[in-house]
Amino acid sequence: MNLVAVNLGDSKAVINQYAAEGKFAFPMVMGDNTPNGIFKRYGVQAYPTNYVIDSRGIVVWRSVGFDEAGMRAALAKLGIK
């Protein structure tokens, strides 16, 4: 399983500092809000918006706001603890 964080509003320096302070091991990338950008393609309207995407690239779960129980249930359906 892979985890990627996509940020729209912060600078690269702020993102890098946040990642370093949190000792996060997953990639954090800059997104864009252009007509073909990741935020438009995935329908992000608020932060955080979370997705679980299966190995075929299919979105199998989505939530606006953090829903840990829902995310854990979606991951369990994919066989991930």
N, C-alpha and C positions, 0 to 999 in steps of 0.2 A: 504494500500500500504506500502511496505517496501523499504527502501533504504539501500544499503550496498556499502561501498567503499572498493575496493581491491587494495592493494599496493604491488609492487614487489621490488622496489629498496631501500626503506628506512628501517631503523632499527625500532624495536618496540618502542624504546624511542622517536625517531623523530615523529613517527605516533601519539603516545600518547600526545606529546607536541602540535602538530598541532591540534589535536582534542580538547584539553583543551583550547588552545588559541582561537580557532574558536567557542567554545561552541557548537560543533556539537553533536546532540542527536542520530545520527544513528551509527551503528557499522562500524568500520574500521578494516579490517583484512589483514593478510599477505597472499599473493598468492604465487604460485610457478610456475616455467616455465618447470617443468618436463613433460615427454610425456603424463601423465594423469592429469597434473595440470590444474587449472582453466584458465590460459592464453592460453594454447594450445587448450583446449576444446572449448573455445569461440572465438578463432581466433584473439586474441589481438596481433596487430603488432605495434601499436603506442599508445601514451598516450596523452590525455585521449581517451579511447574508451568507449562509453556509450551505455547502453542497457535498453530497457523497456521490462520487462518480465511479462506476464499476470499471472493470478491466477492458470493457468494450468501448468505453468513453460515454456511456449512457448515464445521465443524471438519474439516480435512483432515490434521492431524497434531497429536499431543499427546505430551509427555514430562514425566516427573517427574524433576527434576534438570535441569541444563543439558546439552543434547546438541547442540553446535554443528553437527556433521556431519549429524545427522538433520534439524535445522532448515534447514540450507542445501540439503539434498536436497529437502525438502518445498517450499521456496521456488522451487527450480529447476524443479520440476514445474509450478509456476504461472507460469513464465516470468520469475521475479525472480532477479536475480544477487545 
